[in-house]
Amino acid sequence: MNWREIYASKLKTPQEAVKIIHSGDTVLIGHAAAEPDCLVNAMVDYAVEQDLREIHIVQQHDMGACKFFEPGLEKHFKYASLFIGARSRNYVAEGKGDFVPVFFNRIPDYVTNMDPAQVFLVTLSEPDEHGYCSYGLSCDFAKEAGERPGTKVIGAVNPNMPRVMGDNFIHVSNLEAIVESDEPIHEHGRPEIGEVEEKIGANIASLVRDGDCLQLGIGAIPDAVLKFLGDKKDLGIHSEMISDGLMDLYETGAITGKRKNIDKGRMVITFMMGTKELYDFVNDNPAICMKPVSYVNDPFIISQNDNVVSINSALQTDLMGQVCAETIGLKQYSAVGGQMDFVRGASASKGGRSIIAFGATTKGGTISKIVPFLTQGAAVTTSRNDVDYIVTEYGVAHLKGKSLRARARALINIAAPAFRDDLSVEFEKRFGEAL
């Protein structure tokens, strides 16, 4: 059969496709924008109708409807998150689901070896003339999960999913079932950039040089940084993700990738979230190279480029430079994601720098994010041995290679003025001298 005949033979309704799921199966959900609501909803309805028990759901960042979180479904589904999102946060905090700590670059190994899935539900692009569907906006763990023997892939083929170039394709012959869907692809709106973010962006931009290779996340601070880089030359991109702000910078001509040592001239990423404008930008764009996260986030691969600058965020930093980016006390807020992958990759890169950036306060200026001690129960995401630069709206603290005394002094200098006196008291208590 040619690929079109294969496609037709595997075409099913969502209700028919999910009938391969059984009690006790592990079902992996496509990451972020690749989460297929039509398949998830059909699975939930089928599990209730057939009284299936303990289907093990594994998911990274949740962007879809997540119908399995509805009350009363706990006997049907057991949930494990690899990155807590807005919908899973309270579900896990209430003890209904679990969180599994794992570096982003190791998630392909997790979903293929440690907790392998029997079924993988994912949104795909329409096939090209050769029968290959793109994983679109989320290559990350999908490529390796989709190639694992024993994992049955149900693809929601969607004309709204962009065809993104790179090592990011699966042939229709490797799909267990195909469902056609035209539901909107999940979007992440552009963030509002306020005065604080503008100042942080300007401070970070002062650390970026012509020819640097950048990794940025998503949100107001990364987008604010990008606003200040339009006058740079020959920037490269090797980043676990991109968002709309990077598209704007690309249009200025500042990004060429000419000075990269590997993947020269291409923006290498593993997934993305943004608006439809971004999704249209990456569709069939040869400047974009989507690759599995086991490659993109491998610290050794990252370090092959010179002058890597990683920019990540945090929730809290103590006076030793320990960074918490994923918990509020014991409550899991997000996850490590790729922060440590890129902190260590940038550190090993010739001329590399890693930057942790955040607003100095939270809760309307009533709580300092620079603290004497991390909140009890907080996870250390980036250790004091790995930390390099910390940036707030009040300045830049370079911690790498500095003593604990020098670190504390530098961090107090970039804390919000309202909290510096209290932090100075702790400094004097700890080091036996006034600040």
C-alpha positions as CSV (number, residue, x, y, z in Angstrom):
1,M,0.0,0.0,0.0
2,N,1.1,3.6,-0.6
3,W,1.0,5.9,2.3
4,R,-2.4,7.4,1.4
5,E,-3.9,3.9,1.6
6,I,-2.2,3.2,4.9
7,Y,-3.5,6.5,6.2
8,A,-7.1,5.7,5.1
9,S,-6.8,2.2,6.7
10,K,-5.9,3.7,10.1
11,L,-8.5,6.5,10.1
12,K,-10.9,6.3,13.0
13,T,-13.2,8.4,15.1
14,P,-11.7,9.4,18.5
15,Q,-14.2,7.0,20.2
16,E,-12.9,4.1,18.1
17,A,-9.2,5.0,18.4
18,V,-9.1,5.0,22.2
19,K,-10.5,1.4,22.5
20,I,-6.9,0.1,22.5
21,I,-6.6,1.5,26.1
22,H,-7.1,-0.9,28.9
23,S,-7.2,-0.8,32.7
24,G,-3.7,-0.4,34.1
25,D,-2.2,1.0,30.9
26,T,0.2,3.9,31.0
27,V,-1.0,6.7,28.7
28,L,1.4,9.4,27.7
29,I,-0.1,12.8,26.7
30,G,1.5,15.1,24.1
31,H,3.4,18.0,25.7
32,A,2.0,21.5,26.0
33,A,0.5,22.7,22.6
34,A,0.5,19.1,21.4
35,E,-2.0,17.9,23.9
36,P,-5.0,16.5,21.9
37,D,-8.2,17.4,23.7
38,C,-10.3,15.3,21.3
39,L,-8.4,12.2,22.2
40,V,-8.2,12.9,25.9
41,N,-11.9,13.6,26.1
42,A,-12.7,10.4,24.2
43,M,-10.4,8.4,26.5
44,V,-12.1,9.7,29.6
45,D,-15.6,9.0,28.3
46,Y,-14.5,5.5,27.3
47,A,-12.9,4.8,30.7
48,V,-16.1,5.8,32.5
49,E,-18.3,3.9,30.1
50,Q,-16.3,0.7,30.4
51,D,-15.3,1.2,34.1
52,L,-11.6,1.0,33.3
53,R,-9.4,1.3,36.4
54,E,-6.1,2.9,37.2
55,I,-5.1,4.2,33.8
56,H,-1.8,5.8,34.5
57,I,-1.6,9.2,32.9
58,V,1.9,10.7,32.4
59,Q,2.1,14.3,31.3
60,Q,4.6,17.2,31.2
61,H,3.3,20.7,30.9
62,D,-0.6,20.8,30.8
63,M,-2.2,23.2,28.4
64,G,-5.4,21.3,27.4
65,A,-8.7,20.7,29.2
66,C,-7.3,17.7,31.2
67,K,-10.8,16.2,31.5
68,F,-9.3,13.4,33.7
69,F,-9.0,16.0,36.5
70,E,-12.8,16.2,36.9
71,P,-14.2,15.1,40.3
72,G,-15.1,11.5,40.7
73,L,-12.6,10.1,38.2
74,E,-9.9,9.2,40.6
75,K,-10.6,5.5,40.5
76,H,-10.2,5.5,36.7
77,F,-7.0,7.6,36.4
78,K,-3.8,7.8,38.3
79,Y,-1.9,11.0,37.4
80,A,1.8,11.8,37.3
81,S,3.2,15.2,36.2
82,L,6.7,15.8,35.0
83,F,6.2,19.6,35.1
84,I,3.4,21.2,37.1
85,G,1.2,23.6,35.2
86,A,-1.9,25.7,36.0
87,R,-4.4,22.9,35.8
88,S,-2.3,20.2,37.6
89,R,-1.0,22.4,40.4
90,N,-3.9,22.1,42.8
91,Y,-4.7,18.5,41.7
92,V,-1.2,17.4,42.8
93,A,-1.2,19.6,45.9
94,E,-4.4,18.0,47.1
95,G,-2.8,14.6,46.9
96,K,-4.9,13.4,43.9
97,G,-1.9,13.1,41.6
98,D,1.9,12.8,41.9
99,F,4.9,14.8,40.7
100,V,8.1,13.2,39.4
101,P,11.3,15.3,39.5
102,V,13.4,14.8,36.4
103,F,15.7,16.9,34.3
104,F,14.1,17.8,31.0
105,N,16.9,16.2,29.0
106,R,16.2,12.9,30.7
107,I,12.4,12.8,30.1
108,P,12.8,10.8,26.9
109,D,14.5,8.1,28.9
110,Y,11.8,8.3,31.6
111,V,8.9,7.8,29.1
112,T,10.7,5.1,27.1
113,N,12.5,3.1,29.9
114,M,11.6,4.1,33.5
115,D,7.8,4.4,33.0
116,P,7.2,3.3,29.4
117,A,3.8,4.1,27.9
118,Q,1.5,1.6,26.2
119,V,-0.3,4.4,24.4
120,F,0.8,7.9,23.3
121,L,-1.8,10.5,22.5
122,V,-0.4,13.4,20.5
123,T,-1.4,16.2,18.0
124,L,0.4,16.0,14.7
125,S,0.5,18.1,11.5
126,E,-1.1,16.9,8.3
127,P,1.2,14.5,6.4
128,D,3.4,15.8,3.6
129,E,3.6,14.4,0.1
130,H,5.7,11.5,1.4
131,G,3.4,10.6,4.3
132,Y,5.4,12.2,7.1
133,C,3.6,14.1,9.9
134,S,5.4,16.6,11.9
135,Y,5.3,16.6,15.7
136,G,4.8,20.3,15.2
137,L,5.4,22.4,18.3
138,S,6.5,19.7,20.6
139,C,9.4,17.4,19.5
140,D,10.8,17.1,23.1
141,F,10.1,13.6,24.2
142,A,7.6,12.8,21.5
143,K,10.1,11.7,18.8
144,E,11.6,9.0,21.0
145,A,8.3,8.0,22.6
146,G,6.8,7.6,19.1
147,E,9.7,5.4,18.0
148,R,9.6,3.1,21.1
149,P,8.6,-0.5,20.2
150,G,5.6,-1.3,22.3
151,T,4.1,2.2,22.4
152,K,1.0,2.6,20.3
153,V,0.8,6.2,18.9
154,I,-2.7,7.6,18.3
155,G,-2.2,10.8,16.2
156,A,-4.7,13.6,16.1
157,V,-3.9,14.9,12.6
158,N,-4.7,18.6,12.7
159,P,-4.3,21.2,9.9
160,N,-3.8,23.9,12.5
161,M,-0.6,22.2,13.8
162,P,2.4,23.7,11.9
163,R,4.9,21.6,10.1
164,V,8.1,22.4,11.9
165,M,11.4,21.4,10.3
166,G,14.2,19.3,11.9
167,D,14.3,15.8,13.4
168,N,10.6,16.1,14.1
169,F,8.6,13.7,12.0
170,I,6.7,10.4,12.2
171,H,5.5,8.4,9.2
172,V,1.8,7.5,9.0
173,S,2.8,3.8,8.9
174,N,4.1,4.1,12.4
175,L,0.8,5.3,13.8
176,E,-1.6,2.8,15.5
177,A,-4.6,5.0,14.7
178,I,-5.3,8.3,13.0
179,V,-8.0,10.8,14.1
180,E,-8.7,13.9,12.1
181,S,-9.2,17.0,14.2
182,D,-9.4,20.7,13.5
183,E,-9.6,21.9,17.1
184,P,-7.5,25.1,17.8
185,I,-3.9,24.5,18.8
186,H,-3.3,25.6,22.4
187,E,-1.9,29.1,22.6
188,H,0.1,31.1,25.2
189,G,-0.6,34.8,25.0
190,R,2.0,37.5,24.9
191,P,2.9,38.6,28.4
192,E,2.5,42.2,29.6
193,I,6.0,43.8,30.1
194,G,5.9,46.2,32.9
195,E,8.5,48.6,34.4
196,V,10.1,45.9,36.5
197,E,10.5,43.6,33.6
198,E,11.9,46.4,31.4
199,K,14.6,47.1,34.0
200,I,15.5,43.5,34.4
201,G,15.6,43.1,30.6
202,A,18.0,46.0,30.2
203,N,20.3,44.6,33.0
204,I,20.4,41.2,31.3
205,A,21.0,42.7,27.9
206,S,24.1,44.4,29.3
207,L,25.6,40.9,29.7
208,V,24.9,39.8,26.1
209,R,27.5,40.4,23.4
210,D,27.6,40.1,19.6
211,G,27.8,36.5,18.5
212,D,26.4,35.0,21.7
213,C,24.2,31.9,21.6
214,L,21.0,32.4,23.6
215,Q,18.7,30.2,25.6
216,L,15.5,31.8,26.9
217,G,12.3,30.7,28.4
218,I,8.9,32.2,28.2
219,G,7.3,35.1,29.9
220,A,7.7,38.8,30.5
221,I,11.4,38.8,31.4
222,P,12.7,36.8,28.4
223,D,10.5,39.0,26.1
224,A,11.8,42.1,27.8
225,V,15.4,41.0,27.3
226,L,14.8,40.4,23.6
227,K,13.5,44.0,23.2
228,F,17.0,45.3,24.1
229,L,19.0,43.1,21.7
230,G,18.0,44.6,18.4
231,D,21.4,46.2,18.0
232,K,23.3,43.0,18.5
233,K,24.9,41.1,15.6
234,D,25.0,37.4,14.7
235,L,23.2,36.1,17.7
236,G,22.5,32.4,17.7
237,I,19.7,30.4,19.3
238,H,20.0,27.0,21.0
239,S,17.1,26.9,23.4
240,E,14.7,24.4,24.7
241,M,11.9,26.7,23.6
242,I,11.0,30.0,22.0
243,S,8.1,32.4,22.2
244,D,6.7,35.4,20.3
245,G,9.4,37.8,21.5
246,L,12.1,35.9,19.7
247,M,10.2,36.1,16.5
248,D,10.2,39.9,16.8
249,L,14.0,39.9,17.3
250,Y,14.6,37.6,14.4
251,E,12.8,40.1,12.1
252,T,15.4,42.8,13.1
253,G,18.2,40.7,11.6
254,A,20.1,40.3,14.9
255,I,19.8,36.5,14.8
256,T,21.9,34.8,12.1
257,G,23.5,31.9,13.9
258,K,26.7,32.5,11.8
259,R,29.0,32.1,14.8
260,K,27.6,28.9,16.2
261,N,29.9,25.9,16.1
262,I,27.1,23.3,15.6
263,D,23.8,23.7,13.8
264,K,25.2,26.9,12.3
265,G,22.6,29.3,10.9
266,R,19.6,27.5,12.5
267,M,17.5,28.2,15.6
268,V,17.6,24.9,17.5
269,I,14.7,24.3,19.8
270,T,12.7,21.3,21.2
271,F,9.2,22.8,21.8
272,M,7.4,26.1,21.8
273,M,4.4,27.9,23.2
274,G,3.0,31.2,21.9
275,T,0.4,32.8,19.7
276,K,-0.9,31.7,16.3
277,E,1.4,34.4,14.9
278,L,4.4,32.4,16.2
279,Y,2.9,29.2,14.9
280,D,2.6,30.6,11.5
281,F,6.2,31.9,11.6
282,V,7.7,28.5,12.3
283,N,5.5,26.7,9.8
284,D,7.8,25.2,7.1
285,N,10.5,27.7,8.1
286,P,14.0,26.3,7.4
287,A,15.5,28.6,9.9
288,I,13.9,26.5,12.7
289,C,15.4,23.2,13.6
290,M,13.3,21.2,16.0
291,K,15.1,18.3,17.7
292,P,14.5,15.9,20.6
293,V,15.1,17.3,24.1
294,S,17.7,14.6,24.7
295,Y,19.8,16.5,22.1
296,V,18.8,20.1,22.6
297,N,19.1,20.0,26.4
298,D,22.1,17.8,26.7
299,P,24.7,19.9,28.6
300,F,27.5,18.4,26.5
301,I,25.7,19.4,23.2
302,I,24.9,22.9,24.6
303,S,28.6,23.4,25.5
304,Q,29.7,22.7,21.9
305,N,28.7,26.3,21.0
306,D,30.9,29.1,22.4
307,N,29.5,32.0,24.4
308,V,26.2,30.3,25.4
309,V,24.0,32.6,27.5
310,S,21.2,30.9,29.4
311,I,18.5,33.0,30.9
312,N,16.1,31.4,33.4
313,S,13.9,32.5,36.3
314,A,13.4,31.7,39.9
315,L,11.0,32.0,42.8
316,Q,13.6,32.6,45.6
317,T,17.3,32.9,46.2
318,D,19.1,32.7,49.5
319,L,22.2,34.6,50.5
320,M,24.5,31.7,49.6
321,G,23.2,31.8,46.0
322,Q,21.0,28.7,46.2
323,V,18.2,29.1,43.7
324,C,14.6,27.7,44.1
325,A,12.7,27.9,40.8
326,E,10.1,25.2,41.3
327,T,8.5,25.1,44.7
328,I,6.9,27.4,47.2
329,G,7.9,25.7,50.4
330,L,6.7,22.1,50.0
331,K,4.1,23.0,47.3
332,Q,5.3,22.0,43.9
333,Y,4.7,25.1,41.6
334,S,6.5,24.0,38.4
335,A,9.6,21.9,37.9
336,V,13.3,22.0,37.1
337,G,12.5,21.9,33.4
338,G,15.7,22.7,31.5
339,Q,17.2,25.2,34.0
340,M,20.0,22.9,35.2
341,D,20.6,21.5,31.7
342,F,21.4,25.0,30.4
343,V,23.1,26.3,33.6
344,R,25.6,23.5,33.3
345,G,25.8,23.6,29.5
346,A,26.5,27.3,29.6
347,S,29.1,26.9,32.3
348,A,30.9,24.4,30.2
349,S,30.7,26.5,27.1
350,K,33.8,28.6,26.2
351,G,32.8,32.1,27.3
352,G,29.4,31.0,28.5
353,R,27.3,32.7,31.1
354,S,24.2,31.5,33.0
355,I,21.7,34.1,34.3
356,I,18.9,33.7,36.8
357,A,16.6,36.6,36.7
358,F,13.5,37.7,38.7
359,G,11.7,40.6,40.2
360,A,13.1,41.4,43.6
361,T,9.7,41.1,45.4
362,T,6.4,39.4,45.1
363,K,2.9,39.9,46.5
364,G,2.8,43.6,45.7
365,G,6.2,44.3,47.1
366,T,5.5,42.8,50.5
367,I,7.8,39.7,50.2
368,S,11.5,39.7,49.1
369,K,12.6,37.0,46.8
370,I,16.2,37.4,48.1
371,V,16.1,35.8,51.5
372,P,18.4,34.7,54.3
373,F,17.2,31.1,54.0
374,L,15.0,29.4,51.5
375,T,11.5,28.7,52.7
376,Q,11.4,25.4,54.7
377,G,10.7,22.5,52.3
378,A,11.8,24.5,49.2
379,A,13.7,22.6,46.5
380,V,17.2,23.8,45.5
381,T,16.9,23.9,41.7
382,T,20.3,25.5,40.9
383,S,22.9,24.8,43.6
384,R,25.3,27.4,45.0
385,N,28.1,25.5,43.2
386,D,26.4,26.1,39.8
387,V,25.0,29.6,40.1
388,D,26.7,32.3,38.0
389,Y,24.7,35.6,37.6
390,I,21.6,36.7,39.5
391,V,19.7,39.7,38.1
392,T,16.9,41.8,39.4
393,E,15.5,45.2,38.5
394,Y,18.1,46.7,41.0
395,G,21.2,45.3,39.3
396,V,23.5,42.3,38.5
397,A,25.2,40.1,41.1
398,H,28.0,37.9,39.7
399,L,28.4,35.0,42.2
400,K,30.5,32.5,40.5
401,G,33.9,32.2,42.1
402,K,32.9,34.5,45.0
403,S,33.0,33.7,48.7
404,L,29.8,33.3,50.7
405,R,30.5,36.7,52.3
406,A,31.0,38.4,48.9
407,R,27.9,36.6,47.5
408,A,25.7,37.8,50.4
409,R,27.0,41.4,49.9
410,A,26.3,41.3,46.2
411,L,22.8,39.8,46.6
412,I,21.8,42.4,49.3
413,N,22.8,45.1,46.9
414,I,20.3,43.9,44.3
415,A,17.5,43.2,46.7
416,A,14.6,45.6,47.0
417,P,15.6,48.6,49.2
418,A,12.8,47.9,51.7
419,F,14.4,44.6,52.7
420,R,18.1,45.5,52.7
421,D,18.2,46.4,56.4
422,D,16.8,43.1,57.5
423,L,19.1,41.2,55.1
424,S,22.0,43.3,56.5
425,V,21.2,42.2,60.0
426,E,21.5,38.6,58.9
427,F,24.8,39.4,57.1
428,E,26.3,40.9,60.3
429,K,25.1,37.8,62.3
430,R,26.5,35.4,59.8
431,F,29.9,37.1,59.0
432,G,30.6,39.2,62.2
433,E,30.8,42.5,60.4
434,A,28.5,45.3,59.4
435,L,27.6,45.5,55.7
